[in-house]
Amino acid sequence: MGFNIKFFSILFFISVLSLIGGCVNYEQTAKLNMDGSGTMTVHYWTKMSNFTMGTTLGKFDFEESKAKSNYTSSNSEVKSIKVEDRPNEDSTKHVTMEISFKDINRLSDASGFQGTKISWKESPDGMELKYTLLQDTSTSNATGASDYKIIYSFDMPGEIVSTNAAKKEGQKLTWNYTVADLNKDIDMMANVKKAKSKTCGLFGMAMAVGLIGFAYYRRRVF
């Protein structure tokens, strides 16, 4: 009987942790370069009352060294990190990081980006971004999941040809979701034009200068 009580107590504790683990707001703002490199700001926050034990909620760490480690890999580097409590504003705890990365295709090398599938490749239009948040039903079923925000913004490196973004301002695209939307895969997509090579333009200018010079030479000779 004692074993059963202990077993069910552990099971209940794990269930509570999984429910609380989804109660985190997440915002990611990235500037993407044409070669796939870039920089981003990652900001996540939650209510201080959600911390019943330790500083970890699901996959999110609110302790500086752990948070930094989660977003660091051979492909990505945390340039700065700030952890702060806001008890006098809205009783929330925040983590904000500035990150640089070499290749967005390898972003999930860092554990903090696991749960995503990313593709940045050539397309008929130029370059195509497909950034997928993989289904996570344990998180989407968390209590009050629809109250917690998931926001992604990308400053794209070229003219936008097509996108499924909710908001478009010039080359900046924004998608808005809630944690409850993770009951299925979320696909964020965009196609951009590649910048035209300047080689032809420079060649044309060189040809024009050459022709002018040749015409001047003919006039002098003849």
Secondary structure, DSSP 8 states (H G I E B T S, - for coil): -HHHHHHHHHHHHHHHHHHHTT--EEEEEEEE-TTS-EEEEEEEEEEGGG-SSSSEETTEE-SHHHHHHHT-SSSEEEEEEEEEEETTTTSEEEEEEEEEES-GGGGGGSGGGTTEEEEEEEETTEEEEEEEE---HHHHTSTTGGGSEEEEEEE-SS-EEEE--SEEETTEEEEEEEGGGGGS-EEEEEEE-----SHHHHHHHHHHHHHHHHHHHHHHH-
